[in-house]
Amino acid sequence: MGRYYGKDGTEVSGLREARKTNKFPSVTTVLNGCAPHEYKFMDSQRLKEAFDLADGNWAVAVEMLGQNLAFEQGSLVHEAAELFLETGVKSDPLEKPISSKQFFNVLSRIKEPLIEEFYFSEKMDTGGRVDVTWEKDGKHYLADYKTCMKVKKKASKSWLGQLGAYALLLEESGKKIDEAQIVQFSKADDGCHVIKLSKEELDLGKEIFIKARELYRLWINI
């Protein structure tokens, strides 16, 4: 949230610091800036006010809104996934045994993963760290983890935009994505549900992000 990257992967938070150091918005910063209504747990007007008061610093805005817990839980799930993919060690990051078991079962299918790799688009002046990518039978895959209270059957527009953006970043680096997945971890302990995006959905996601990036550039001027 509120991340700005240099082309080498260096990172700052806060719009003011990004302008000073010639950094560019992350994929999620672009989408959050253009579509705050996708975050159902935040009122859009309160979010806008907090974002303005925080000078574009999402970490500060989130703290003002009292949403730290939601983001901290997401971070714990991401860290647990990274540990498992690197070492094979399973854990129960949110004390949700059913969700954890199913989550690691899904991750166990991934072989030789690339974890939290940074990619930067010269075309869009946008960077991002992809949760996990892997190759199987000559095809390239990417997945993003979502920590949800209620599991979704269909990807939201913001999710499509995020996965579409990552596909664009990877394609610019020479890796054409054949399949994108959203791996949902239920905070209600309802298990783990995977949404596999169709080619049409991924193409729509790319279109969404390209338009969002241009809107963000025009509105925020960075």
Buried (B, 14 or more C-beta within 10 A) or exposed (E): BBBBBBBEEEBBBBBEBBBEEEBBBBBBBBBBBBBBEBBEEBBEEEBEBBBEEBEBBBBBBBBBBEBEEBBEBBEBBBEBBBBBBEEEEBBBBBEBEBBBEBBBEBBEEBEEBBBBBBBBBEEBBBBBBBBBBBBEEEEBBBBBBBBBEEBEEEBBBBBBBBBBBBBBBBBBEEBEBBBBBBBBBBBEBBBBBEBEBEEEBBBBBBEBBBEBBEBBBEEBEB
